[in-house]
Amino acid sequence: MPATMTHRICLESWELLQVFRGPTIPREGKSLILEKDGQEKKYRVATVLYKLASSGELMATIFVAPA
């Protein structure tokens, strides 16, 4: 996967927390520390969905829940 790929990290409610670029997609069950409302918070990856973007690249949406 190219390093310029854009992915999204969302709460389980589809609320966007962060957009990131890069080839590394966290797996289900993995812990992440993300900044929300100016504070770092710990989340657990609940689900990862993949979708083919109009550009032909694969985009991942990572759904997280508070850990």
PDB file of N, CA, C, O and CB in Angstrom:
ATOM      1  N   MET A   1       0.845  -1.173   0.000  1.00  0.00           N
ATOM      2  CA  MET A   1       0.000   0.000   0.000  1.00  0.00           C
ATOM      3  C   MET A   1       0.894   1.241   0.000  1.00  0.00           C
ATOM      4  O   MET A   1       1.846   1.291   0.778  1.00  0.00           O
ATOM      5  CB  MET A   1      -0.963  -0.005   1.222  1.00  0.00           C
ATOM      6  N   PRO A   2       0.632   2.222  -0.822  1.00  0.00           N
ATOM      7  CA  PRO A   2       1.482   3.415  -0.881  1.00  0.00           C
ATOM      8  C   PRO A   2       1.453   4.209   0.421  1.00  0.00           C
ATOM      9  O   PRO A   2       0.443   4.220   1.124  1.00  0.00           O
ATOM     10  CB  PRO A   2       1.047   4.307  -2.031  1.00  0.00           C
ATOM     11  N   ALA A   3       2.563   4.872   0.739  1.00  0.00           N
ATOM     12  CA  ALA A   3       2.663   5.646   1.976  1.00  0.00           C
ATOM     13  C   ALA A   3       1.760   6.873   1.963  1.00  0.00           C
ATOM     14  O   ALA A   3       1.556   7.483   3.013  1.00  0.00           O
ATOM     15  CB  ALA A   3       4.100   6.074   2.205  1.00  0.00           C
ATOM     16  N   THR A   4       1.215   7.255   0.818  1.00  0.00           N
ATOM     17  CA  THR A   4       0.357   8.434   0.742  1.00  0.00           C
ATOM     18  C   THR A   4      -1.114   8.100   0.994  1.00  0.00           C
ATOM     19  O   THR A   4      -1.966   8.985   0.918  1.00  0.00           O
ATOM     20  CB  THR A   4       0.506   9.093  -0.614  1.00  0.00           C
ATOM     21  N   MET A   5      -1.417   6.852   1.288  1.00  0.00           N
ATOM     22  CA  MET A   5      -2.807   6.457   1.523  1.00  0.00           C
ATOM     23  C   MET A   5      -3.392   7.227   2.698  1.00  0.00           C
ATOM     24  O   MET A   5      -2.714   7.438   3.704  1.00  0.00           O
ATOM     25  CB  MET A   5      -2.905   4.945   1.781  1.00  0.00           C
ATOM     26  N   THR A   6      -4.645   7.647   2.575  1.00  0.00           N
ATOM     27  CA  THR A   6      -5.344   8.342   3.645  1.00  0.00           C
ATOM     28  C   THR A   6      -6.335   7.370   4.288  1.00  0.00           C
ATOM     29  O   THR A   6      -7.072   6.672   3.592  1.00  0.00           O
ATOM     30  CB  THR A   6      -6.072   9.617   3.107  1.00  0.00           C
ATOM     31  N   HIS A   7      -6.345   7.332   5.594  1.00  0.00           N
ATOM     32  CA  HIS A   7      -7.251   6.466   6.357  1.00  0.00           C
ATOM     33  C   HIS A   7      -7.953   7.311   7.412  1.00  0.00           C
ATOM     34  O   HIS A   7      -7.522   8.423   7.717  1.00  0.00           O
ATOM     35  CB  HIS A   7      -6.479   5.272   7.021  1.00  0.00           C
ATOM     36  N   ARG A   8      -9.036   6.776   7.965  1.00  0.00           N
ATOM     37  CA  ARG A   8      -9.791   7.502   8.981  1.00  0.00           C
ATOM     38  C   ARG A   8      -9.886   6.663  10.253  1.00  0.00           C
ATOM     39  O   ARG A   8     -10.009   5.439  10.196  1.00  0.00           O
ATOM     40  CB  ARG A   8     -11.205   7.866   8.460  1.00  0.00           C
ATOM     41  N   ILE A   9      -9.826   7.335  11.395  1.00  0.00           N
ATOM     42  CA  ILE A   9     -10.099   6.690  12.679  1.00  0.00           C
ATOM     43  C   ILE A   9     -11.353   7.349  13.229  1.00  0.00           C
ATOM     44  O   ILE A   9     -11.388   8.565  13.418  1.00  0.00           O
ATOM     45  CB  ILE A   9      -8.876   6.819  13.687  1.00  0.00           C
ATOM     46  N   CYS A  10     -12.383   6.548  13.487  1.00  0.00           N
ATOM     47  CA  CYS A  10     -13.677   7.056  13.954  1.00  0.00           C
ATOM     48  C   CYS A  10     -14.085   6.327  15.227  1.00  0.00           C
ATOM     49  O   CYS A  10     -13.675   5.193  15.474  1.00  0.00           O
ATOM     50  CB  CYS A  10     -14.767   6.888  12.862  1.00  0.00           C
ATOM     51  N   LEU A  11     -14.895   7.002  16.022  1.00  0.00           N
ATOM     52  CA  LEU A  11     -15.564   6.303  17.121  1.00  0.00           C
ATOM     53  C   LEU A  11     -16.566   5.331  16.502  1.00  0.00           C
ATOM     54  O   LEU A  11     -16.867   5.437  15.313  1.00  0.00           O
ATOM     55  CB  LEU A  11     -16.278   7.315  18.108  1.00  0.00           C
ATOM     56  N   GLU A  12     -17.077   4.404  17.270  1.00  0.00           N
ATOM     57  CA  GLU A  12     -18.034   3.438  16.739  1.00  0.00           C
ATOM     58  C   GLU A  12     -19.263   4.124  16.141  1.00  0.00           C
ATOM     59  O   GLU A  12     -19.988   3.516  15.354  1.00  0.00           O
ATOM     60  CB  GLU A  12     -18.462   2.471  17.835  1.00  0.00           C
ATOM     61  N   SER A  13     -19.502   5.384  16.508  1.00  0.00           N
ATOM     62  CA  SER A  13     -20.647   6.147  16.006  1.00  0.00           C
ATOM     63  C   SER A  13     -20.334   6.875  14.695  1.00  0.00           C
ATOM     64  O   SER A  13     -21.136   7.695  14.249  1.00  0.00           O
ATOM     65  CB  SER A  13     -21.097   7.153  17.055  1.00  0.00           C
ATOM     66  N   TRP A  14     -19.191   6.596  14.073  1.00  0.00           N
ATOM     67  CA  TRP A  14     -18.727   7.257  12.848  1.00  0.00           C
ATOM     68  C   TRP A  14     -18.236   8.677  13.099  1.00  0.00           C
ATOM     69  O   TRP A  14     -17.973   9.401  12.139  1.00  0.00           O
ATOM     70  CB  TRP A  14     -19.839   7.284  11.821  1.00  0.00           C
ATOM     71  N   GLU A  15     -18.102   9.101  14.351  1.00  0.00           N
ATOM     72  CA  GLU A  15     -17.542  10.426  14.633  1.00  0.00           C
ATOM     73  C   GLU A  15     -16.050  10.392  14.311  1.00  0.00           C
ATOM     74  O   GLU A  15     -15.300   9.612  14.898  1.00  0.00           O
ATOM     75  CB  GLU A  15     -17.788  10.848  16.132  1.00  0.00           C
ATOM     76  N   LEU A  16     -15.625  11.238  13.379  1.00  0.00           N
ATOM     77  CA  LEU A  16     -14.225  11.249  12.953  1.00  0.00           C
ATOM     78  C   LEU A  16     -13.331  11.773  14.070  1.00  0.00           C
ATOM     79  O   LEU A  16     -13.545  12.870  14.585  1.00  0.00           O
ATOM     80  CB  LEU A  16     -14.051  12.105  11.685  1.00  0.00           C
ATOM     81  N   LEU A  17     -12.339  10.990  14.434  1.00  0.00           N
ATOM     82  CA  LEU A  17     -11.375  11.407  15.451  1.00  0.00           C
ATOM     83  C   LEU A  17     -10.087  11.901  14.820  1.00  0.00           C
ATOM     84  O   LEU A  17      -9.472  12.852  15.301  1.00  0.00           O
ATOM     85  CB  LEU A  17     -11.077  10.260  16.404  1.00  0.00           C
ATOM     86  N   GLN A  18      -9.687  11.250  13.744  1.00  0.00           N
ATOM     87  CA  GLN A  18      -8.383  11.569  13.172  1.00  0.00           C
ATOM     88  C   GLN A  18      -8.303  11.028  11.749  1.00  0.00           C
ATOM     89  O   GLN A  18      -8.858   9.972  11.444  1.00  0.00           O
ATOM     90  CB  GLN A  18      -7.240  10.989  14.043  1.00  0.00           C
ATOM     91  N   VAL A  19      -7.615  11.750  10.893  1.00  0.00           N
ATOM     92  CA  VAL A  19      -7.276  11.273   9.558  1.00  0.00           C
ATOM     93  C   VAL A  19      -5.774  11.065   9.557  1.00  0.00           C
ATOM     94  O   VAL A  19      -5.029  11.921  10.035  1.00  0.00           O
ATOM     95  CB  VAL A  19      -7.735  12.282   8.423  1.00  0.00           C
ATOM     96  N   PHE A  20      -5.322   9.939   9.027  1.00  0.00           N
ATOM     97  CA  PHE A  20      -3.880   9.718   8.999  1.00  0.00           C
ATOM     98  C   PHE A  20      -3.470   9.156   7.654  1.00  0.00           C
ATOM     99  O   PHE A  20      -4.284   8.596   6.919  1.00  0.00           O
ATOM    100  CB  PHE A  20      -3.447   8.773  10.130  1.00  0.00           C
ATOM    101  N   ARG A  21      -2.207   9.314   7.350  1.00  0.00           N
ATOM    102  CA  ARG A  21      -1.646   8.800   6.099  1.00  0.00           C
ATOM    103  C   ARG A  21      -0.583   7.766   6.442  1.00  0.00           C
ATOM    104  O   ARG A  21       0.148   7.900   7.423  1.00  0.00           O
ATOM    105  CB  ARG A  21      -1.046   9.954   5.224  1.00  0.00           C
ATOM    106  N   GLY A  22      -0.518   6.763   5.634  1.00  0.00           N
ATOM    107  CA  GLY A  22       0.535   5.774   5.826  1.00  0.00           C
ATOM    108  C   GLY A  22       0.045   4.365   5.602  1.00  0.00           C
ATOM    109  O   GLY A  22      -1.160   4.120   5.549  1.00  0.00           O
ATOM    110  N   PRO A  23       0.969   3.444   5.470  1.00  0.00           N
ATOM    111  CA  PRO A  23       0.629   2.063   5.145  1.00  0.00           C
ATOM    112  C   PRO A  23       0.251   1.204   6.350  1.00  0.00           C
ATOM    113  O   PRO A  23      -0.250   0.095   6.167  1.00  0.00           O
ATOM    114  CB  PRO A  23       1.772   1.434   4.442  1.00  0.00           C
ATOM    115  N   THR A  24       0.476   1.684   7.580  1.00  0.00           N
ATOM    116  CA  THR A  24       0.237   0.860   8.760  1.00  0.00           C
ATOM    117  C   THR A  24      -1.181   1.050   9.272  1.00  0.00           C
ATOM    118  O   THR A  24      -1.552   2.140   9.708  1.00  0.00           O
ATOM    119  CB  THR A  24       1.243   1.194   9.861  1.00  0.00           C
ATOM    120  N   ILE A  25      -1.966  -0.009   9.218  1.00  0.00           N
ATOM    121  CA  ILE A  25      -3.356   0.032   9.684  1.00  0.00           C
ATOM    122  C   ILE A  25      -3.441  -0.815  10.952  1.00  0.00           C
ATOM    123  O   ILE A  25      -3.115  -2.001  10.914  1.00  0.00           O
ATOM    124  CB  ILE A  25      -4.359  -0.490   8.575  1.00  0.00           C
ATOM    125  N   PRO A  26      -3.875  -0.232  12.080  1.00  0.00           N
ATOM    126  CA  PRO A  26      -3.953  -1.015  13.323  1.00  0.00           C
ATOM    127  C   PRO A  26      -4.980  -2.135  13.211  1.00  0.00           C
ATOM    128  O   PRO A  26      -6.006  -1.976  12.549  1.00  0.00           O
ATOM    129  CB  PRO A  26      -4.303  -0.106  14.508  1.00  0.00           C
ATOM    130  N   ARG A  27      -4.711  -3.240  13.842  1.00  0.00           N
ATOM    131  CA  ARG A  27      -5.598  -4.407  13.802  1.00  0.00           C
ATOM    132  C   ARG A  27      -6.626  -4.360  14.925  1.00  0.00           C
ATOM    133  O   ARG A  27      -6.458  -3.643  15.911  1.00  0.00           O
ATOM    134  CB  ARG A  27      -4.783  -5.700  13.895  1.00  0.00           C
ATOM    135  N   GLU A  28      -7.694  -5.139  14.758  1.00  0.00           N
ATOM    136  CA  GLU A  28      -8.727  -5.230  15.790  1.00  0.00           C
ATOM    137  C   GLU A  28      -8.110  -5.679  17.106  1.00  0.00           C
ATOM    138  O   GLU A  28      -7.259  -6.568  17.139  1.00  0.00           O
ATOM    139  CB  GLU A  28      -9.847  -6.202  15.362  1.00  0.00           C
ATOM    140  N   GLY A  29      -8.557  -5.043  18.201  1.00  0.00           N
ATOM    141  CA  GLY A  29      -8.074  -5.379  19.532  1.00  0.00           C
ATOM    142  C   GLY A  29      -6.851  -4.576  19.958  1.00  0.00           C
ATOM    143  O   GLY A  29      -6.506  -4.563  21.140  1.00  0.00           O
ATOM    144  N   LYS A  30      -6.195  -3.912  19.022  1.00  0.00           N
ATOM    145  CA  LYS A  30      -4.995  -3.117  19.313  1.00  0.00           C
ATOM    146  C   LYS A  30      -5.379  -1.853  20.083  1.00  0.00           C
ATOM    147  O   LYS A  30      -6.465  -1.311  19.876  1.00  0.00           O
ATOM    148  CB  LYS A  30      -4.249  -2.745  18.000  1.00  0.00           C
ATOM    149  N   SER A  31      -4.511  -1.386  20.959  1.00  0.00           N
ATOM    150  CA  SER A  31      -4.738  -0.140  21.701  1.00  0.00           C
ATOM    151  C   SER A  31      -4.074   1.021  20.969  1.00  0.00           C
ATOM    152  O   SER A  31      -2.979   0.887  20.424  1.00  0.00           O
ATOM    153  CB  SER A  31      -4.192  -0.251  23.155  1.00  0.00           C
ATOM    154  N   LEU A  32      -4.760   2.166  20.968  1.00  0.00           N
ATOM    155  CA  LEU A  32      -4.238   3.375  20.358  1.00  0.00           C
ATOM    156  C   LEU A  32      -4.370   4.516  21.347  1.00  0.00           C
ATOM    157  O   LEU A  32      -5.312   4.547  22.138  1.00  0.00           O
ATOM    158  CB  LEU A  32      -4.974   3.699  19.036  1.00  0.00           C
ATOM    159  N   ILE A  33      -3.440   5.448  21.310  1.00  0.00           N
ATOM    160  CA  ILE A  33      -3.568   6.677  22.090  1.00  0.00           C
ATOM    161  C   ILE A  33      -3.781   7.795  21.083  1.00  0.00           C
ATOM    162  O   ILE A  33      -2.921   8.063  20.244  1.00  0.00           O
ATOM    163  CB  ILE A  33      -2.297   6.942  23.008  1.00  0.00           C
ATOM    164  N   LEU A  34      -4.934   8.443  21.175  1.00  0.00           N
ATOM    165  CA  LEU A  34      -5.316   9.498  20.244  1.00  0.00           C
ATOM    166  C   LEU A  34      -5.628  10.770  21.012  1.00  0.00           C
ATOM    167  O   LEU A  34      -6.019  10.728  22.179  1.00  0.00           O
ATOM    168  CB  LEU A  34      -6.527   9.069  19.392  1.00  0.00           C
ATOM    169  N   GLU A  35      -5.449  11.897  20.344  1.00  0.00           N
ATOM    170  CA  GLU A  35      -5.783  13.173  20.958  1.00  0.00           C
ATOM    171  C   GLU A  35      -7.215  13.538  20.608  1.00  0.00           C
ATOM    172  O   GLU A  35      -7.598  13.536  19.438  1.00  0.00           O
ATOM    173  CB  GLU A  35      -4.807  14.281  20.503  1.00  0.00           C
ATOM    174  N   LYS A  36      -8.004  13.850  21.630  1.00  0.00           N
ATOM    175  CA  LYS A  36      -9.385  14.286  21.435  1.00  0.00           C
ATOM    176  C   LYS A  36      -9.659  15.392  22.429  1.00  0.00           C
ATOM    177  O   LYS A  36      -9.399  15.234  23.622  1.00  0.00           O
ATOM    178  CB  LYS A  36     -10.399  13.107  21.607  1.00  0.00           C
ATOM    179  N   ASP A  37     -10.180  16.508  21.953  1.00  0.00           N
ATOM    180  CA  ASP A  37     -10.479  17.662  22.803  1.00  0.00           C
ATOM    181  C   ASP A  37      -9.245  18.132  23.568  1.00  0.00           C
ATOM    182  O   ASP A  37      -9.339  18.540  24.725  1.00  0.00           O
ATOM    183  CB  ASP A  37     -11.598  17.318  23.785  1.00  0.00           C
ATOM    184  N   GLY A  38      -8.083  18.072  22.909  1.00  0.00           N
ATOM    185  CA  GLY A  38      -6.855  18.554  23.518  1.00  0.00           C
ATOM    186  C   GLY A  38      -6.228  17.621  24.535  1.00  0.00           C
ATOM    187  O   GLY A  38      -5.226  17.975  25.157  1.00  0.00           O
ATOM    188  N   GLN A  39      -6.796  16.433  24.720  1.00  0.00           N
ATOM    189  CA  GLN A  39      -6.245  15.475  25.682  1.00  0.00           C
ATOM    190  C   GLN A  39      -5.995  14.148  24.985  1.00  0.00           C
ATOM    191  O   GLN A  39      -6.727  13.763  24.074  1.00  0.00           O
ATOM    192  CB  GLN A  39      -7.200  15.285  26.891  1.00  0.00           C
ATOM    193  N   GLU A  40      -4.955  13.456  25.424  1.00  0.00           N
ATOM    194  CA  GLU A  40      -4.692  12.129  24.900  1.00  0.00           C
ATOM    195  C   GLU A  40      -5.578  11.131  25.620  1.00  0.00           C
ATOM    196  O   GLU A  40      -5.683  11.138  26.847  1.00  0.00           O
ATOM    197  CB  GLU A  40      -3.202  11.755  25.052  1.00  0.00           C
ATOM    198  N   LYS A  41      -6.214  10.271  24.835  1.00  0.00           N
ATOM    199  CA  LYS A  41      -7.093   9.255  25.405  1.00  0.00           C
ATOM    200  C   LYS A  41      -6.764   7.912  24.781  1.00  0.00           C
ATOM    201  O   LYS A  41      -6.300   7.843  23.643  1.00  0.00           O
ATOM    202  CB  LYS A  41      -8.586   9.613  25.183  1.00  0.00           C
ATOM    203  N   LYS A  42      -7.006   6.841  25.534  1.00  0.00           N
ATOM    204  CA  LYS A  42      -6.705   5.496  25.067  1.00  0.00           C
ATOM    205  C   LYS A  42      -7.967   4.870  24.469  1.00  0.00           C
ATOM    206  O   LYS A  42      -9.048   4.942  25.054  1.00  0.00           O
ATOM    207  CB  LYS A  42      -6.150   4.622  26.225  1.00  0.00           C
ATOM    208  N   TYR A  43      -7.810   4.257  23.295  1.00  0.00           N
ATOM    209  CA  TYR A  43      -8.910   3.597  22.597  1.00  0.00           C
ATOM    210  C   TYR A  43      -8.484   2.194  22.193  1.00  0.00           C
ATOM    211  O   TYR A  43      -7.296   1.885  22.107  1.00  0.00           O
ATOM    212  CB  TYR A  43      -9.350   4.413  21.355  1.00  0.00           C
ATOM    213  N   ARG A  44      -9.479   1.358  21.948  1.00  0.00           N
ATOM    214  CA  ARG A  44      -9.254  -0.006  21.466  1.00  0.00           C
ATOM    215  C   ARG A  44      -9.885  -0.114  20.088  1.00  0.00           C
ATOM    216  O   ARG A  44     -11.018   0.325  19.892  1.00  0.00           O
ATOM    217  CB  ARG A  44      -9.850  -1.081  22.452  1.00  0.00           C
ATOM    218  N   VAL A  45      -9.172  -0.688  19.137  1.00  0.00           N
ATOM    219  CA  VAL A  45      -9.702  -0.868  17.787  1.00  0.00           C
ATOM    220  C   VAL A  45     -10.794  -1.934  17.836  1.00  0.00           C
ATOM    221  O   VAL A  45     -10.544  -3.077  18.216  1.00  0.00           O
ATOM    222  CB  VAL A  45      -8.570  -1.269  16.780  1.00  0.00           C
ATOM    223  N   ALA A  46     -12.017  -1.540  17.444  1.00  0.00           N
ATOM    224  CA  ALA A  46     -13.157  -2.456  17.468  1.00  0.00           C
ATOM    225  C   ALA A  46     -13.355  -3.143  16.120  1.00  0.00           C
ATOM    226  O   ALA A  46     -13.594  -4.350  16.063  1.00  0.00           O
ATOM    227  CB  ALA A  46     -14.426  -1.707  17.859  1.00  0.00           C
ATOM    228  N   THR A  47     -13.256  -2.375  15.038  1.00  0.00           N
ATOM    229  CA  THR A  47     -13.499  -2.898  13.694  1.00  0.00           C
ATOM    230  C   THR A  47     -12.673  -2.108  12.687  1.00  0.00           C
ATOM    231  O   THR A  47     -12.405  -0.923  12.885  1.00  0.00           O
ATOM    232  CB  THR A  47     -15.010  -2.833  13.335  1.00  0.00           C
ATOM    233  N   VAL A  48     -12.278  -2.763  11.622  1.00  0.00           N
ATOM    234  CA  VAL A  48     -11.601  -2.094  10.512  1.00  0.00           C
ATOM    235  C   VAL A  48     -12.371  -2.430   9.240  1.00  0.00           C
ATOM    236  O   VAL A  48     -12.561  -3.600   8.909  1.00  0.00           O
ATOM    237  CB  VAL A  48     -10.086  -2.531  10.401  1.00  0.00           C
ATOM    238  N   LEU A  49     -12.814  -1.389   8.531  1.00  0.00           N
ATOM    239  CA  LEU A  49     -13.510  -1.571   7.253  1.00  0.00           C
ATOM    240  C   LEU A  49     -12.629  -1.024   6.137  1.00  0.00           C
ATOM    241  O   LEU A  49     -11.995   0.020   6.286  1.00  0.00           O
ATOM    242  CB  LEU A  49     -14.907  -0.860   7.259  1.00  0.00           C
ATOM    243  N   TYR A  50     -12.597  -1.739   5.025  1.00  0.00           N
ATOM    244  CA  TYR A  50     -11.822  -1.312   3.864  1.00  0.00           C
ATOM    245  C   TYR A  50     -12.774  -0.953   2.738  1.00  0.00           C
ATOM    246  O   TYR A  50     -13.798  -1.610   2.550  1.00  0.00           O
ATOM    247  CB  TYR A  50     -10.829  -2.417   3.415  1.00  0.00           C
ATOM    248  N   LYS A  51     -12.437   0.088   1.988  1.00  0.00           N
ATOM    249  CA  LYS A  51     -13.269   0.537   0.879  1.00  0.00           C
ATOM    250  C   LYS A  51     -12.347   0.990  -0.245  1.00  0.00           C
ATOM    251  O   LYS A  51     -11.310   1.606   0.004  1.00  0.00           O
ATOM    252  CB  LYS A  51     -14.240   1.689   1.318  1.00  0.00           C
ATOM    253  N   LEU A  52     -12.723   0.686  -1.469  1.00  0.00           N
ATOM    254  CA  LEU A  52     -11.959   1.129  -2.617  1.00  0.00           C
ATOM    255  C   LEU A  52     -12.355   2.561  -2.938  1.00  0.00           C
ATOM    256  O   LEU A  52     -13.518   2.831  -3.239  1.00  0.00           O
ATOM    257  CB  LEU A  52     -12.184   0.198  -3.835  1.00  0.00           C
ATOM    258  N   ALA A  53     -11.395   3.481  -2.877  1.00  0.00           N
ATOM    259  CA  ALA A  53     -11.657   4.899  -3.159  1.00  0.00           C
ATOM    260  C   ALA A  53     -11.779   5.097  -4.664  1.00  0.00           C
ATOM    261  O   ALA A  53     -11.368   4.235  -5.441  1.00  0.00           O
ATOM    262  CB  ALA A  53     -10.529   5.807  -2.576  1.00  0.00           C
ATOM    263  N   SER A  54     -12.340   6.228  -5.075  1.00  0.00           N
ATOM    264  CA  SER A  54     -12.522   6.521  -6.498  1.00  0.00           C
ATOM    265  C   SER A  54     -11.196   6.566  -7.246  1.00  0.00           C
ATOM    266  O   SER A  54     -11.156   6.380  -8.462  1.00  0.00           O
ATOM    267  CB  SER A  54     -13.251   7.842  -6.670  1.00  0.00           C
ATOM    268  N   SER A  55     -10.109   6.812  -6.515  1.00  0.00           N
ATOM    269  CA  SER A  55      -8.773   6.846  -7.116  1.00  0.00           C
ATOM    270  C   SER A  55      -8.219   5.445  -7.366  1.00  0.00           C
ATOM    271  O   SER A  55      -7.161   5.283  -7.974  1.00  0.00           O
ATOM    272  CB  SER A  55      -7.818   7.622  -6.221  1.00  0.00           C
ATOM    273  N   GLY A  56      -8.955   4.428  -6.884  1.00  0.00           N
ATOM    274  CA  GLY A  56      -8.491   3.053  -7.038  1.00  0.00           C
ATOM    275  C   GLY A  56      -7.665   2.567  -5.864  1.00  0.00           C
ATOM    276  O   GLY A  56      -7.247   1.410  -5.839  1.00  0.00           O
ATOM    277  N   GLU A  57      -7.418   3.447  -4.875  1.00  0.00           N
ATOM    278  CA  GLU A  57      -6.653   3.056  -3.701  1.00  0.00           C
ATOM    279  C   GLU A  57      -7.594   2.518  -2.610  1.00  0.00           C
ATOM    280  O   GLU A  57      -8.769   2.879  -2.546  1.00  0.00           O
ATOM    281  CB  GLU A  57      -5.828   4.254  -3.171  1.00  0.00           C
ATOM    282  N   LEU A  58      -7.056   1.669  -1.779  1.00  0.00           N
ATOM    283  CA  LEU A  58      -7.823   1.096  -0.673  1.00  0.00           C
ATOM    284  C   LEU A  58      -7.772   2.050   0.509  1.00  0.00           C
ATOM    285  O   LEU A  58      -6.689   2.455   0.930  1.00  0.00           O
ATOM    286  CB  LEU A  58      -7.277  -0.306  -0.276  1.00  0.00           C
ATOM    287  N   MET A  59      -8.939   2.417   1.056  1.00  0.00           N
ATOM    288  CA  MET A  59      -8.993   3.283   2.224  1.00  0.00           C
ATOM    289  C   MET A  59      -9.564   2.487   3.398  1.00  0.00           C
ATOM    290  O   MET A  59     -10.526   1.735   3.246  1.00  0.00           O
ATOM    291  CB  MET A  59      -9.850   4.557   1.941  1.00  0.00           C
ATOM    292  N   ALA A  60      -8.956   2.666   4.561  1.00  0.00           N
ATOM    293  CA  ALA A  60      -9.421   1.971   5.766  1.00  0.00           C
ATOM    294  C   ALA A  60     -10.127   2.965   6.677  1.00  0.00           C
ATOM    295  O   ALA A  60      -9.681   4.100   6.847  1.00  0.00           O
ATOM    296  CB  ALA A  60      -8.237   1.288   6.513  1.00  0.00           C
ATOM    297  N   THR A  61     -11.232   2.522   7.255  1.00  0.00           N
ATOM    298  CA  THR A  61     -11.883   3.261   8.326  1.00  0.00           C
ATOM    299  C   THR A  61     -11.746   2.382   9.572  1.00  0.00           C
ATOM    300  O   THR A  61     -12.234   1.252   9.607  1.00  0.00           O
ATOM    301  CB  THR A  61     -13.413   3.597   7.986  1.00  0.00           C
ATOM    302  N   ILE A  62     -11.079   2.918  10.587  1.00  0.00           N
ATOM    303  CA  ILE A  62     -10.828   2.185  11.825  1.00  0.00           C
ATOM    304  C   ILE A  62     -11.798   2.688  12.872  1.00  0.00           C
ATOM    305  O   ILE A  62     -11.791   3.870  13.217  1.00  0.00           O
ATOM    306  CB  ILE A  62      -9.350   2.349  12.302  1.00  0.00           C
ATOM    307  N   PHE A  63     -12.636   1.793  13.381  1.00  0.00           N
ATOM    308  CA  PHE A  63     -13.589   2.163  14.427  1.00  0.00           C
ATOM    309  C   PHE A  63     -12.995   1.799  15.781  1.00  0.00           C
ATOM    310  O   PHE A  63     -12.505   0.688  15.987  1.00  0.00           O
ATOM    311  CB  PHE A  63     -14.966   1.457  14.215  1.00  0.00           C
ATOM    312  N   VAL A  64     -13.050   2.767  16.705  1.00  0.00           N
ATOM    313  CA  VAL A  64     -12.473   2.558  18.028  1.00  0.00           C
ATOM    314  C   VAL A  64     -13.520   2.790  19.111  1.00  0.00           C
ATOM    315  O   VAL A  64     -14.521   3.477  18.907  1.00  0.00           O
ATOM    316  CB  VAL A  64     -11.268   3.484  18.244  1.00  0.00           C
ATOM    317  N   ALA A  65     -13.253   2.195  20.265  1.00  0.00           N
ATOM    318  CA  ALA A  65     -14.078   2.379  21.454  1.00  0.00           C
ATOM    319  C   ALA A  65     -13.148   2.780  22.587  1.00  0.00           C
ATOM    320  O   ALA A  65     -11.978   2.396  22.586  1.00  0.00           O
ATOM    321  CB  ALA A  65     -14.893   1.079  21.810  1.00  0.00           C
ATOM    322  N   PRO A  66     -13.648   3.548  23.558  1.00  0.00           N
ATOM    323  CA  PRO A  66     -12.783   3.880  24.706  1.00  0.00           C
ATOM    324  C   PRO A  66     -12.257   2.618  25.362  1.00  0.00           C
ATOM    325  O   PRO A  66     -12.980   1.633  25.510  1.00  0.00           O
ATOM    326  CB  PRO A  66     -13.547   4.730  25.742  1.00  0.00           C
ATOM    327  N   ALA A  67     -10.986   2.657  25.754  1.00  0.00           N
ATOM    328  CA  ALA A  67     -10.375   1.475  26.385  1.00  0.00           C
ATOM    329  C   ALA A  67     -10.520   1.547  27.892  1.00  0.00           C
ATOM    330  O   ALA A  67     -10.070   0.646  28.599  1.00  0.00           O
ATOM    331  CB  ALA A  67      -8.884   1.354  26.003  1.00  0.00           C
TER     332      ALA A  67
END
